[in-house]
């Protein structure tokens, strides 16, 4: 299972990278005080394959991304209604920003933030999905460490990213930096370095 999260009522939701009828992954629920897992969505290629990140918006809808599928096999965004009765898929990812992977973060406006990780490069891309478009807002040099950066939205609306390696300047350290979500790519600021982060 990936991206386990809890809603305000205590129900747990998550994704599996594979499994389901087509072995392309699932979204599932474990209701509060229950020992039975309910499959909400089986992926079969029509809405992407291999779901990774998952988030819940203020209306109770589940929002997520798949690491593959869609045009160019670059990944998709999907939405499941709060009553689990309908789902839809969007195709914001392309060859220029592909392979979203890991947890999603959602801000108070419903914008999604995550990390895309094309495995053939030494860089990860931070991306934002708004109702209008997809954009990459920061490039993270995590070479030589292949670990995925973590991301969160702070109470001030700024994005905090923890990268497993600081790149060329400090290859033995991780780094922690912020990014103003309403500014340009050069507005990121390193807060500090963390020794031994892998």
N, CA, C and O atoms as a DFTB+ gen file, in Angstrom:
792 C
 N C O
     1  1       0.822      -1.211       0.000
     2  2       0.000       0.000       0.000
     3  2       0.859       1.266       0.000
     4  3       1.968       1.283       0.533
     5  1       0.317       2.327      -0.613
     6  2       0.998       3.616      -0.653
     7  2       0.036       4.697      -0.165
     8  3      -1.180       4.509      -0.136
     9  1       0.612       5.824       0.214
    10  2      -0.157       7.043       0.477
    11  2      -1.338       6.819       1.405
    12  3      -2.458       7.214       1.081
    13  1      -1.112       6.196       2.547
    14  2      -2.184       6.003       3.517
    15  2      -2.547       7.346       4.151
    16  3      -1.669       8.065       4.627
    17  1      -3.833       7.684       4.159
    18  2      -4.272       8.924       4.797
    19  2      -5.592       8.693       5.512
    20  3      -6.293       7.714       5.257
    21  1      -5.918       9.618       6.416
    22  2      -7.104       9.492       7.261
    23  2      -8.019      10.685       7.041
    24  3      -7.548      11.821       6.979
    25  1      -9.327      10.443       6.922
    26  2     -10.259      11.551       6.777
    27  2     -10.715      12.035       8.154
    28  3     -10.382      11.399       9.155
    29  1     -11.455      13.123       8.241
    30  2     -11.866      13.655       9.551
    31  2     -12.695      12.700      10.389
    32  3     -12.791      12.871      11.604
    33  1     -13.304      11.685       9.755
    34  2     -14.129      10.722      10.488
    35  2     -13.336       9.510      10.965
    36  3     -13.886       8.637      11.636
    37  1     -12.054       9.450      10.627
    38  2     -11.228       8.340      11.070
    39  2     -11.121       7.194      10.094
    40  3     -10.497       6.180      10.404
    41  1     -11.719       7.329       8.910
    42  2     -11.581       6.294       7.891
    43  2     -10.222       6.412       7.209
    44  3      -9.723       7.517       6.997
    45  1      -9.634       5.285       6.871
    46  2      -8.334       5.273       6.211
    47  2      -8.501       4.995       4.722
    48  3      -9.342       4.194       4.315
    49  1      -7.680       5.677       3.914
    50  2      -7.676       5.482       2.471
    51  2      -6.244       5.286       2.007
    52  3      -5.300       5.768       2.634
    53  1      -6.095       4.572       0.903
    54  2      -4.753       4.365       0.376
    55  2      -4.800       3.833      -1.039
    56  3      -5.872       3.601      -1.598
    57  1      -3.626       3.642      -1.609
    58  2      -3.508       3.091      -2.953
    59  2      -2.586       1.885      -2.919
    60  3      -1.743       1.752      -2.032
    61  1      -2.759       1.012      -3.896
    62  2      -1.793      -0.054      -4.133
    63  2      -1.251       0.131      -5.539
    64  3      -2.015       0.386      -6.470
    65  1       0.038       0.008      -5.699
    66  2       0.685       0.236      -6.989
    67  2       0.261      -0.806      -8.020
    68  3       0.136      -0.509      -9.208
    69  1       0.044      -2.016      -7.551
    70  2      -0.441      -3.093      -8.418
    71  2      -1.620      -3.761      -7.718
    72  3      -2.121      -3.253      -6.714
    73  1      -2.062      -4.902      -8.251
    74  2      -3.228      -5.565      -7.698
    75  2      -4.490      -5.131      -8.421
    76  3      -4.435      -4.300      -9.328
    77  1      -5.615      -5.683      -8.028
    78  2      -6.859      -5.431      -8.718
    79  2      -7.029      -6.356      -9.912
    80  3      -6.157      -7.177     -10.197
    81  1      -8.146      -6.224     -10.606
    82  2      -8.465      -7.134     -11.690
    83  2      -7.453      -7.147     -12.814
    84  3      -7.169      -8.204     -13.377
    85  1      -6.898      -5.980     -13.156
    86  2      -5.919      -5.894     -14.241
    87  2      -4.491      -5.796     -13.720
    88  3      -3.554      -5.628     -14.500
    89  1      -4.323      -5.899     -12.402
    90  2      -3.011      -5.770     -11.751
    91  2      -2.374      -4.406     -12.020
    92  3      -1.150      -4.280     -12.052
    93  1      -3.226      -3.374     -12.216
    94  2      -2.737      -2.024     -12.486
    95  2      -2.880      -1.101     -11.291
    96  3      -2.591       0.091     -11.391
    97  1      -3.332      -1.650     -10.136
    98  2      -3.432      -0.855      -8.933
    99  2      -4.863      -0.576      -8.508
   100  3      -5.800      -0.751      -9.287
   101  1      -5.022      -0.141      -7.267
   102  2      -6.341       0.136      -6.704
   103  2      -6.295       1.342      -5.775
   104  3      -5.227       1.776      -5.341
   105  1      -7.480       1.872      -5.480
   106  2      -7.702       2.784      -4.360
   107  2      -8.622       2.063      -3.386
   108  3      -9.624       1.482      -3.804
   109  1      -8.304       2.089      -2.100
   110  2      -9.090       1.332      -1.130
   111  2      -9.429       2.168       0.088
   112  3      -8.830       3.216       0.333
   113  1     -10.408       1.680       0.850
   114  2     -10.827       2.300       2.105
   115  2     -10.853       1.249       3.199
   116  3     -11.281       0.116       2.979
   117  1     -10.388       1.635       4.387
   118  2     -10.563       0.846       5.594
   119  2     -11.391       1.696       6.554
   120  3     -10.844       2.565       7.233
   121  1     -12.709       1.458       6.622
   122  2     -13.570       2.292       7.466
   123  2     -13.184       2.193       8.945
   124  3     -12.592       1.209       9.389
   125  1     -13.533       3.225       9.677
   126  2     -13.277       3.255      11.112
   127  2     -13.945       2.065      11.788
   128  3     -15.090       1.729      11.483
   129  1     -13.221       1.426      12.711
   130  2     -13.711       0.282      13.480
   131  2     -14.063      -0.922      12.618
   132  3     -14.856      -1.773      13.022
   133  1     -13.471      -0.990      11.427
   134  2     -13.725      -2.120      10.543
   135  2     -12.429      -2.883      10.309
   136  3     -11.338      -2.317      10.375
   137  1     -12.564      -4.167      10.038
   138  2     -11.410      -4.990       9.693
   139  2     -11.465      -5.433       8.235
   140  3     -10.701      -6.304       7.816
   141  1     -12.371      -4.831       7.462
   142  2     -12.538      -5.207       6.063
   143  2     -12.145      -4.049       5.159
   144  3     -12.620      -2.927       5.336
   145  1     -11.287      -4.318       4.203
   146  2     -10.865      -3.320       3.235
   147  2     -11.824      -3.318       2.056
   148  3     -12.146      -4.373       1.510
   149  1     -12.281      -2.134       1.661
   150  2     -13.183      -1.982       0.530
   151  2     -12.405      -1.384      -0.646
   152  3     -11.763      -0.344      -0.499
   153  1     -12.458      -2.021      -1.784
   154  2     -11.830      -1.465      -2.980
   155  2     -12.779      -0.445      -3.601
   156  3     -13.921      -0.762      -3.932
   157  1     -12.286       0.788      -3.753
   158  2     -13.107       1.866      -4.305
   159  2     -12.951       1.942      -5.812
   160  3     -13.929       2.159      -6.528
   161  1     -11.728       1.764      -6.302
   162  2     -11.469       1.895      -7.735
   163  2     -10.400       0.902      -8.155
   164  3      -9.337       0.821      -7.540
   165  1     -10.687       0.151      -9.202
   166  2      -9.722      -0.730      -9.841
   167  2      -9.210      -0.045     -11.107
   168  3     -10.005       0.388     -11.941
   169  1      -7.908       0.053     -11.253
   170  2      -7.348       0.656     -12.459
   171  2      -7.163      -0.413     -13.531
   172  3      -6.681      -1.516     -13.274
   173  1      -7.567      -0.037     -14.745
   174  2      -7.461      -0.976     -15.858
   175  2      -6.860      -0.336     -17.101
   176  3      -6.952      -0.893     -18.195
   177  1      -6.248       0.828     -16.940
   178  2      -5.635       1.514     -18.063
   179  2      -6.443       2.673     -18.584
   180  3      -5.885       3.567     -19.219
   181  1      -7.762       2.692     -18.336
   182  2      -8.591       3.777     -18.860
   183  2      -8.388       5.081     -18.094
   184  3      -8.605       6.160     -18.647
   185  1      -7.972       4.997     -16.825
   186  2      -7.740       6.195     -16.013
   187  2      -6.296       6.264     -15.535
   188  3      -5.999       6.858     -14.498
   189  1      -5.391       5.639     -16.318
   190  2      -4.009       5.548     -15.874
   191  2      -3.764       4.232     -15.171
   192  3      -4.696       3.467     -14.921
   193  1      -2.519       3.972     -14.855
   194  2      -2.167       2.754     -14.127
   195  2      -1.143       3.080     -13.051
   196  3      -0.412       4.066     -13.145
   197  1      -1.103       2.238     -12.035
   198  2      -0.162       2.352     -10.923
   199  2      -0.347       3.660     -10.141
   200  3       0.494       4.554     -10.232
   201  1      -1.450       3.780      -9.368
   202  2      -1.664       4.979      -8.550
   203  2      -0.622       5.075      -7.441
   204  3      -0.183       4.068      -6.886
   205  1      -0.243       6.293      -7.138
   206  2       0.750       6.516      -6.084
   207  2       0.207       7.504      -5.057
   208  3      -0.220       7.094      -3.978
   209  1       0.216       8.803      -5.376
   210  2      -0.216       9.798      -4.414
   211  2      -1.725       9.868      -4.273
   212  3      -2.464       9.525      -5.196
   213  1      -2.185      10.325      -3.081
   214  2      -3.610      10.442      -2.787
   215  2      -3.810      11.576      -1.794
   216  3      -3.003      11.770      -0.885
   217  1      -4.905      12.332      -1.977
   218  2      -5.250      13.418      -1.065
   219  2      -6.762      13.520      -0.984
   220  3      -7.470      12.985      -1.838
   221  1      -7.265      14.207       0.044
   222  2      -8.692      14.444       0.218
   223  2      -8.927      15.945       0.231
   224  3      -8.259      16.671       0.967
   225  1      -9.887      16.427      -0.591
   226  2     -10.165      17.855      -0.591
   227  2     -11.224      18.192       0.450
   228  3     -11.709      17.312       1.162
   229  1     -11.577      19.464       0.533
   230  2     -12.497      19.920       1.579
   231  2     -13.911      19.386       1.402
   232  3     -14.709      19.437       2.338
   233  1     -14.236      18.873       0.210
   234  2     -15.558      18.304      -0.051
   235  2     -15.603      16.797       0.169
   236  3     -16.651      16.173       0.003
   237  1     -14.468      16.214       0.543
   238  2     -14.412      14.777       0.758
   239  2     -14.083      13.967      -0.476
   240  3     -14.067      12.738      -0.417
   241  1     -13.816      14.636      -1.612
   242  2     -13.408      13.920      -2.817
   243  2     -11.976      13.425      -2.681
   244  3     -11.139      14.090      -2.071
   245  1     -11.699      12.274      -3.240
   246  2     -10.344      11.747      -3.270
   247  2      -9.664      12.189      -4.563
   248  3     -10.218      12.014      -5.648
   249  1      -8.490      12.747      -4.454
   250  2      -7.701      13.194      -5.592
   251  2      -6.399      12.421      -5.601
   252  3      -5.799      12.200      -4.549
   253  1      -5.958      12.009      -6.774
   254  2      -4.722      11.233      -6.823
   255  2      -4.035      11.322      -8.169
   256  3      -4.535      11.949      -9.103
   257  1      -2.881      10.682      -8.251
   258  2      -2.124      10.616      -9.494
   259  2      -1.673       9.187      -9.725
   260  3      -1.523       8.404      -8.786
   261  1      -1.458       8.860     -10.995
   262  2      -0.862       7.574     -11.353
   263  2       0.505       7.835     -11.961
   264  3       0.723       8.866     -12.598
   265  1       1.414       6.911     -11.766
   266  2       2.773       7.115     -12.270
   267  2       2.903       6.787     -13.752
   268  3       3.879       7.180     -14.391
   269  1       1.927       6.070     -14.302
   270  2       1.954       5.708     -15.720
   271  2       0.544       5.759     -16.287
   272  3      -0.428       5.975     -15.563
   273  1       0.454       5.559     -17.584
   274  2      -0.818       5.633     -18.271
   275  2      -1.059       7.015     -18.842
   276  3      -0.275       7.935     -18.611
   277  1      -2.136       7.161     -19.585
   278  2      -2.419       8.415     -20.241
   279  2      -1.557       8.599     -21.481
   280  3      -0.755       7.725     -21.808
   281  1      -1.712       9.729     -22.180
   282  2      -0.911       9.984     -23.372
   283  2       0.587       9.958     -23.079
   284  3       1.055      10.629     -22.160
   285  1       1.317       9.202     -23.842
   286  2       2.758       9.118     -23.624
   287  2       3.163       8.298     -22.427
   288  3       4.345       8.230     -22.091
   289  1       2.173       7.658     -21.760
   290  2       2.468       6.845     -20.572
   291  2       3.169       7.660     -19.500
   292  3       4.044       7.152     -18.799
   293  1       2.776       8.947     -19.370
   294  2       3.462       9.872     -18.461
   295  2       2.769      10.045     -17.123
   296  3       3.290      10.721     -16.236
   297  1       1.575       9.428     -16.964
   298  2       0.853       9.562     -15.712
   299  2      -0.411      10.384     -15.872
   300  3      -0.542      11.154     -16.824
   301  1      -1.334      10.224     -14.945
   302  2      -2.619      10.928     -14.981
   303  2      -2.977      11.449     -13.593
   304  3      -2.384      11.051     -12.590
   305  1      -3.952      12.340     -13.560
   306  2      -4.601      12.762     -12.325
   307  2      -5.999      12.173     -12.326
   308  3      -6.655      12.146     -13.367
   309  1      -6.471      11.697     -11.171
   310  2      -7.831      11.170     -11.091
   311  2      -8.559      11.748      -9.892
   312  3      -7.942      12.208      -8.931
   313  1      -9.878      11.716      -9.963
   314  2     -10.730      12.201      -8.881
   315  2     -11.861      11.212      -8.654
   316  3     -12.494      10.745      -9.601
   317  1     -12.109      10.899      -7.385
   318  2     -13.214      10.020      -6.996
   319  2     -14.155      10.835      -6.115
   320  3     -13.720      11.457      -5.146
   321  1     -15.439      10.832      -6.451
   322  2     -16.402      11.631      -5.700
   323  2     -16.505      11.159      -4.261
   324  3     -16.177      10.016      -3.941
   325  1     -16.964      12.054      -3.398
   326  2     -17.026      11.756      -1.964
   327  2     -17.925      10.571      -1.653
   328  3     -17.713       9.880      -0.656
   329  1     -18.926      10.324      -2.492
   330  2     -19.809       9.178      -2.268
   331  2     -19.327       7.918      -2.982
   332  3     -20.001       6.888      -2.950
   333  1     -18.159       7.998      -3.629
   334  2     -17.519       6.876      -4.337
   335  2     -18.336       6.379      -5.532
   336  3     -18.082       5.287      -6.040
   337  1     -19.303       7.160      -5.982
   338  2     -20.164       6.696      -7.061
   339  2     -19.638       7.059      -8.449
   340  3     -20.091       6.493      -9.443
   341  1     -18.721       7.962      -8.530
   342  2     -18.200       8.353      -9.838
   343  2     -16.715       8.679      -9.734
   344  3     -16.213       9.042      -8.671
   345  1     -16.040       8.543     -10.839
   346  2     -14.625       8.898     -10.917
   347  2     -14.349       9.460     -12.300
   348  3     -15.052       9.150     -13.262
   349  1     -13.326      10.281     -12.389
   350  2     -12.913      10.820     -13.666
   351  2     -11.405      10.967     -13.691
   352  3     -10.753      11.033     -12.649
   353  1     -10.866      11.018     -14.890
   354  2      -9.424      11.067     -15.059
   355  2      -9.052      12.242     -15.947
   356  3      -9.771      12.578     -16.888
   357  1      -7.916      12.862     -15.636
   358  2      -7.381      13.959     -16.423
   359  2      -5.962      13.581     -16.847
   360  3      -5.353      12.686     -16.262
   361  1      -5.452      14.248     -17.840
   362  2      -4.129      13.895     -18.369
   363  2      -3.201      15.111     -18.396
   364  3      -2.837      15.587     -19.472
   365  1      -2.817      15.617     -17.221
   366  2      -1.974      16.811     -17.232
   367  2      -0.500      16.541     -17.502
   368  3       0.238      17.459     -17.858
   369  1      -0.063      15.302     -17.338
   370  2       1.363      15.032     -17.422
   371  2       1.787      14.770     -18.865
   372  3       0.987      14.316     -19.684
   373  1       3.037      15.057     -19.166
   374  2       3.564      14.909     -20.516
   375  2       5.015      14.474     -20.433
   376  3       5.531      14.220     -19.345
   377  1       5.674      14.388     -21.583
   378  2       7.079      13.999     -21.605
   379  2       7.960      15.023     -20.895
   380  3       9.091      14.713     -20.521
   381  1       7.451      16.243     -20.706
   382  2       8.247      17.275     -20.066
   383  2       8.131      17.240     -18.546
   384  3       8.981      17.784     -17.841
   385  1       7.094      16.609     -18.052
   386  2       6.908      16.458     -16.613
   387  2       6.143      15.165     -16.412
   388  3       4.922      15.130     -16.561
   389  1       6.862      14.098     -16.072
   390  2       6.260      12.771     -16.086
   391  2       6.595      11.995     -14.828
   392  3       7.408      12.419     -14.007
   393  1       5.953      10.853     -14.700
   394  2       6.195       9.894     -13.632
   395  2       6.018      10.491     -12.240
   396  3       6.952      10.460     -11.439
   397  1       4.808      11.046     -11.928
   398  2       4.574      11.488     -10.550
   399  2       4.633      10.306      -9.602
   400  3       4.148       9.218      -9.913
   401  1       5.233      10.530      -8.439
   402  2       5.428       9.428      -7.515
   403  2       5.450       9.963      -6.096
   404  3       5.944      11.062      -5.845
   405  1       4.910       9.178      -5.166
   406  2       4.965       9.560      -3.761
   407  2       3.719      10.308      -3.319
   408  3       2.719      10.365      -4.035
   409  1       3.799      10.870      -2.146
   410  2       2.648      11.495      -1.518
   411  2       2.255      12.791      -2.210
   412  3       3.083      13.472      -2.814
   413  1       0.966      13.113      -2.106
   414  2       0.439      14.389      -2.560
   415  2       0.146      15.275      -1.361
   416  3      -0.182      14.790      -0.278
   417  1       0.267      16.578      -1.568
   418  2      -0.094      17.563      -0.564
   419  2      -1.129      18.492      -1.173
   420  3      -1.000      18.880      -2.334
   421  1      -2.151      18.855      -0.414
   422  2      -3.208      19.731      -0.907
   423  2      -3.289      20.957      -0.016
   424  3      -3.217      20.840       1.208
   425  1      -3.438      22.152      -0.625
   426  2      -3.544      23.360       0.174
   427  2      -5.012      23.725       0.390
   428  3      -5.911      23.009      -0.054
   429  1      -5.245      24.844       1.074
   430  2      -6.614      25.215       1.441
   431  2      -7.455      25.626       0.235
   432  3      -8.678      25.721       0.337
   433  1      -6.808      25.869      -0.907
   434  2      -7.532      26.238      -2.127
   435  2      -7.814      25.030      -3.023
   436  3      -8.433      25.174      -4.077
   437  1      -7.363      23.836      -2.611
   438  2      -7.583      22.643      -3.406
   439  2      -6.516      22.374      -4.439
   440  3      -6.671      21.473      -5.263
   441  1      -5.423      23.144      -4.416
   442  2      -4.324      22.896      -5.340
   443  2      -3.493      21.718      -4.853
   444  3      -3.228      21.593      -3.657
   445  1      -3.087      20.862      -5.768
   446  2      -2.288      19.686      -5.434
   447  2      -0.815      19.950      -5.696
   448  3      -0.448      20.586      -6.684
   449  1       0.026      19.450      -4.791
   450  2       1.469      19.555      -4.952
   451  2       2.070      18.162      -4.808
   452  3       1.624      17.367      -3.981
   453  1       3.070      17.877      -5.607
   454  2       3.711      16.571      -5.527
   455  2       5.073      16.576      -6.182
   456  3       5.582      17.616      -6.599
   457  1       5.653      15.387      -6.263
   458  2       6.983      15.192      -6.829
   459  2       6.879      14.255      -8.025
   460  3       6.267      13.191      -7.942
   461  1       7.481      14.661      -9.133
   462  2       7.606      13.793     -10.304
   463  2       9.046      13.325     -10.378
   464  3       9.972      14.102     -10.148
   465  1       9.231      12.061     -10.698
   466  2      10.560      11.474     -10.610
   467  2      10.858      10.626     -11.840
   468  3      10.752       9.402     -11.778
   469  1      11.229      11.248     -12.957
   470  2      11.684      10.453     -14.097
   471  2      12.945       9.683     -13.711
   472  3      13.980      10.289     -13.435
   473  1      12.865       8.369     -13.689
   474  2      13.950       7.560     -13.144
   475  2      15.240       7.600     -13.926
   476  3      16.262       7.112     -13.444
   477  1      15.226       8.176     -15.140
   478  2      16.440       8.214     -15.948
   479  2      17.278       9.454     -15.684
   480  3      18.335       9.619     -16.294
   481  1      16.830      10.331     -14.787
   482  2      17.569      11.554     -14.528
   483  2      17.985      11.622     -13.066
   484  3      17.536      10.832     -12.236
   485  1      18.858      12.591     -12.770
   486  2      19.311      12.813     -11.401
   487  2      18.499      13.910     -10.731
   488  3      18.908      14.440      -9.698
   489  1      17.362      14.255     -11.305
   490  2      16.566      15.343     -10.780
   491  2      15.134      14.883     -10.500
   492  3      14.605      13.999     -11.173
   493  1      14.532      15.498      -9.501
   494  2      13.106      15.364      -9.266
   495  2      12.471      16.723      -9.538
   496  3      13.131      17.755      -9.418
   497  1      11.198      16.725      -9.901
   498  2      10.485      17.961     -10.199
   499  2       9.326      18.122      -9.229
   500  3       8.484      17.233      -9.101
   501  1       9.289      19.256      -8.547
   502  2       8.112      19.592      -7.767
   503  2       7.054      20.153      -8.700
   504  3       7.362      21.011      -9.528
   505  1       5.820      19.693      -8.589
   506  2       4.770      20.171      -9.479
   507  2       3.549      20.615      -8.695
   508  3       3.339      20.202      -7.554
   509  1       2.745      21.468      -9.329
   510  2       1.476      21.931      -8.779
   511  2       0.395      21.705      -9.824
   512  3       0.588      22.020     -10.998
   513  1      -0.734      21.164      -9.406
   514  2      -1.900      21.028     -10.276
   515  2      -3.002      21.926      -9.725
   516  3      -3.492      21.711      -8.617
   517  1      -3.387      22.930     -10.503
   518  2      -4.500      23.801     -10.168
   519  2      -5.651      23.466     -11.102
   520  3      -5.466      22.696     -12.045
   521  1      -6.841      24.026     -10.867
   522  2      -7.938      23.771     -11.805
   523  2      -7.627      24.229     -13.230
   524  3      -8.247      23.765     -14.188
   525  1      -6.655      25.150     -13.364
   526  2      -6.353      25.695     -14.681
   527  2      -5.263      24.929     -15.417
   528  3      -5.360      24.746     -16.630
   529  1      -4.231      24.479     -14.718
   530  2      -3.103      23.896     -15.430
   531  2      -2.164      23.168     -14.473
   532  3      -2.300      23.238     -13.252
   533  1      -1.210      22.471     -15.075
   534  2      -0.116      21.820     -14.365
   535  2       1.148      22.621     -14.590
   536  3       1.396      23.075     -15.707
   537  1       1.954      22.805     -13.560
   538  2       3.220      23.503     -13.725
   539  2       4.268      22.900     -12.808
   540  3       3.945      22.422     -11.720
   541  1       5.520      22.920     -13.241
   542  2       6.590      22.524     -12.340
   543  2       7.189      23.791     -11.747
   544  3       7.502      24.735     -12.472
   545  1       7.349      23.809     -10.421
   546  2       7.773      25.030      -9.763
   547  2       9.182      24.960      -9.206
   548  3       9.741      25.992      -8.834
   549  1       9.766      23.794      -9.138
   550  2      11.141      23.715      -8.639
   551  2      11.767      22.412      -9.128
   552  3      11.104      21.377      -9.196
   553  1      13.047      22.480      -9.465
   554  2      13.816      21.290      -9.821
   555  2      14.730      20.952      -8.657
   556  3      15.433      21.822      -8.143
   557  1      14.724      19.687      -8.238
   558  2      15.486      19.252      -7.072
   559  2      16.593      18.324      -7.530
   560  3      16.324      17.253      -8.073
   561  1      17.832      18.727      -7.316
   562  2      18.969      17.882      -7.650
   563  2      19.214      16.946      -6.477
   564  3      19.720      17.377      -5.441
   565  1      18.866      15.675      -6.623
   566  2      19.033      14.729      -5.524
   567  2      20.100      13.687      -5.830
   568  3      20.173      12.663      -5.150
   569  1      20.910      13.926      -6.820
   570  2      22.002      13.025      -7.136
   571  2      23.063      13.139      -6.040
   572  3      23.324      14.261      -5.605
   573  1      23.698      12.053      -5.556
   574  2      23.579      10.696      -6.072
   575  2      22.554       9.835      -5.328
   576  3      22.471       8.630      -5.566
   577  1      21.776      10.445      -4.431
   578  2      20.821       9.677      -3.635
   579  2      19.521       9.505      -4.404
   580  3      18.934      10.508      -4.811
   581  1      19.039       8.283      -4.623
   582  2      17.834       8.086      -5.415
   583  2      16.542       8.223      -4.630
   584  3      15.463       7.995      -5.176
   585  1      16.633       8.593      -3.353
   586  2      15.419       8.693      -2.551
   587  2      14.519       9.820      -3.023
   588  3      14.986      10.772      -3.647
   589  1      13.222       9.716      -2.727
   590  2      12.257      10.720      -3.146
   591  2      12.149      11.826      -2.111
   592  3      12.102      11.545      -0.913
   593  1      12.108      13.088      -2.552
   594  2      11.901      14.191      -1.610
   595  2      10.521      14.119      -0.988
   596  3       9.593      13.555      -1.569
   597  1      10.392      14.697       0.202
   598  2       9.100      14.824       0.852
   599  2       8.617      16.259       0.766
   600  3       9.418      17.179       0.603
   601  1       7.303      16.455       0.877
   602  2       6.736      17.788       0.683
   603  2       5.549      17.989       1.602
   604  3       4.802      17.052       1.883
   605  1       5.378      19.223       2.069
   606  2       4.218      19.582       2.880
   607  2       3.893      21.047       2.625
   608  3       4.760      21.813       2.204
   609  1       2.649      21.441       2.878
   610  2       2.240      22.834       2.807
   611  2       2.136      23.358       4.229
   612  3       1.397      22.813       5.048
   613  1       2.885      24.426       4.521
   614  2       2.889      25.002       5.851
   615  2       1.662      25.847       6.112
   616  3       0.893      26.119       5.190
   617  1       1.460      26.273       7.363
   618  2       0.281      27.083       7.712
   619  2       0.257      28.435       7.006
   620  3      -0.805      29.045       6.886
   621  1       1.413      28.916       6.535
   622  2       1.464      30.177       5.807
   623  2       1.229      29.995       4.319
   624  3       1.281      30.963       3.561
   625  1       0.971      28.763       3.889
   626  2       0.725      28.482       2.487
   627  2       1.964      28.195       1.683
   628  3       1.868      27.818       0.516
   629  1       3.135      28.366       2.284
   630  2       4.371      28.069       1.582
   631  2       4.666      26.574       1.621
   632  3       4.235      25.869       2.533
   633  1       5.393      26.107       0.635
   634  2       5.701      24.690       0.499
   635  2       7.045      24.409       1.162
   636  3       8.007      25.155       0.979
   637  1       7.100      23.339       1.926
   638  2       8.337      22.909       2.564
   639  2       8.742      21.578       1.939
   640  3       7.942      20.645       1.881
   641  1       9.983      21.494       1.473
   642  2      10.478      20.287       0.817
   643  2      11.711      19.786       1.552
   644  3      12.621      20.553       1.867
   645  1      11.724      18.493       1.817
   646  2      12.873      17.833       2.421
   647  2      13.477      16.917       1.368
   648  3      12.875      15.908       0.999
   649  1      14.666      17.265       0.883
   650  2      15.313      16.497      -0.184
   651  2      16.379      15.591       0.407
   652  3      17.154      16.038       1.254
   653  1      16.444      14.328      -0.012
   654  2      17.375      13.360       0.581
   655  2      18.843      13.689       0.402
   656  3      19.670      13.244       1.198
   657  1      19.194      14.461      -0.629
   658  2      20.590      14.845      -0.814
   659  2      20.620      16.240      -1.383
   660  3      19.731      16.632      -2.139
   661  1      21.650      16.996      -1.019
   662  2      21.695      18.403      -1.398
   663  2      22.354      18.642      -2.740
   664  3      22.487      19.794      -3.155
   665  1      22.768      17.599      -3.429
   666  2      23.336      17.783      -4.758
   667  2      24.813      18.098      -4.726
   668  3      25.537      17.654      -3.836
   669  1      25.254      18.867      -5.701
   670  2      26.682      19.098      -5.892
   671  2      27.327      19.858      -4.745
   672  3      28.511      19.661      -4.470
   673  1      26.567      20.735      -4.061
   674  2      27.184      21.577      -3.047
   675  2      27.464      20.825      -1.751
   676  3      28.481      21.076      -1.105
   677  1      26.591      19.918      -1.364
   678  2      26.780      19.173      -0.123
   679  2      26.291      17.749      -0.314
   680  3      25.212      17.399       0.163
   681  1      27.067      16.919      -1.006
   682  2      26.563      15.590      -1.373
   683  2      26.298      14.663      -0.211
   684  3      25.604      13.660      -0.380
   685  1      26.832      14.963       0.982
   686  2      26.645      14.068       2.119
   687  2      25.498      14.503       3.025
   688  3      25.288      13.903       4.080
   689  1      24.768      15.514       2.641
   690  2      23.717      16.045       3.493
   691  2      22.401      16.133       2.721
   692  3      22.379      16.290       1.500
   693  1      21.307      16.025       3.475
   694  2      20.026      16.371       2.904
   695  2      19.805      17.857       3.083
   696  3      20.549      18.506       3.818
   697  1      18.797      18.410       2.425
   698  2      18.491      19.809       2.670
   699  2      17.002      20.036       2.799
   700  3      16.181      19.310       2.238
   701  1      16.683      21.068       3.559
   702  2      15.317      21.450       3.855
   703  2      15.128      22.866       3.346
   704  3      15.866      23.767       3.746
   705  1      14.153      23.080       2.469
   706  2      13.964      24.427       1.965
   707  2      12.491      24.711       1.745
   708  3      11.671      23.796       1.674
   709  1      12.167      25.993       1.640
   710  2      10.794      26.424       1.425
   711  2      10.662      27.034       0.048
   712  3      11.637      27.462      -0.570
   713  1       9.425      27.059      -0.412
   714  2       9.124      27.677      -1.696
   715  2       7.806      28.408      -1.560
   716  3       6.822      27.833      -1.095
   717  1       7.773      29.681      -1.963
   718  2       6.539      30.453      -1.907
   719  2       5.630      30.021      -3.052
   720  3       5.992      30.145      -4.222
   721  1       4.460      29.519      -2.712
   722  2       3.595      28.919      -3.725
   723  2       3.034      29.940      -4.703
   724  3       2.501      29.554      -5.743
   725  1       3.136      31.238      -4.401
   726  2       2.599      32.243      -5.309
   727  2       3.704      33.029      -6.007
   728  3       3.459      34.121      -6.521
   729  1       4.916      32.481      -6.028
   730  2       6.046      33.213      -6.592
   731  2       6.708      32.407      -7.698
   732  3       6.224      31.337      -8.067
   733  1       7.811      32.916      -8.225
   734  2       8.504      32.266      -9.326
   735  2       9.487      31.221      -8.822
   736  3       9.715      31.089      -7.619
   737  1      10.068      30.477      -9.763
   738  2      10.923      29.344      -9.409
   739  2      12.137      29.727      -8.582
   740  3      12.656      28.898      -7.835
   741  1      12.603      30.971      -8.701
   742  2      13.835      31.348      -8.010
   743  2      13.581      31.816      -6.586
   744  3      14.482      32.367      -5.953
   745  1      12.361      31.607      -6.063
   746  2      12.038      32.092      -4.729
   747  2      12.258      31.049      -3.643
   748  3      11.949      31.303      -2.479
   749  1      12.789      29.873      -3.999
   750  2      13.039      28.862      -2.985
   751  2      14.181      29.302      -2.083
   752  3      15.080      30.014      -2.529
   753  1      14.156      28.887      -0.823
   754  2      15.164      29.297       0.143
   755  2      15.559      28.098       0.990
   756  3      14.707      27.476       1.625
   757  1      16.840      27.772       1.002
   758  2      17.319      26.668       1.831
   759  2      17.278      27.090       3.300
   760  3      17.812      28.133       3.674
   761  1      16.640      26.268       4.118
   762  2      16.575      26.525       5.557
   763  2      17.807      25.970       6.256
   764  3      18.381      26.624       7.127
   765  1      18.216      24.753       5.871
   766  2      19.375      24.160       6.522
   767  2      19.702      22.811       5.933
   768  3      18.960      22.283       5.104
   769  1      20.817      22.259       6.366
   770  2      21.256      20.960       5.917
   771  2      21.123      19.960       7.059
   772  3      21.290      20.312       8.227
   773  1      20.827      18.734       6.719
   774  2      20.594      17.699       7.716
   775  2      21.587      16.573       7.501
   776  3      21.563      15.913       6.462
   777  1      22.436      16.351       8.448
   778  2      23.484      15.343       8.310
   779  2      22.913      13.943       8.382
   780  3      22.043      13.659       9.205
   781  1      23.404      13.067       7.519
   782  2      23.041      11.660       7.575
   783  2      21.688      11.336       7.005
   784  3      21.211      10.214       7.178
   785  1      21.045      12.271       6.329
   786  2      19.739      12.005       5.765
   787  2      19.875      11.171       4.507
   788  3      20.620      11.540       3.599
   789  1      19.163      10.046       4.438
   790  2      19.256       9.170       3.268
   791  2      17.869       8.782       2.821
   792  3      17.718       8.044       1.847
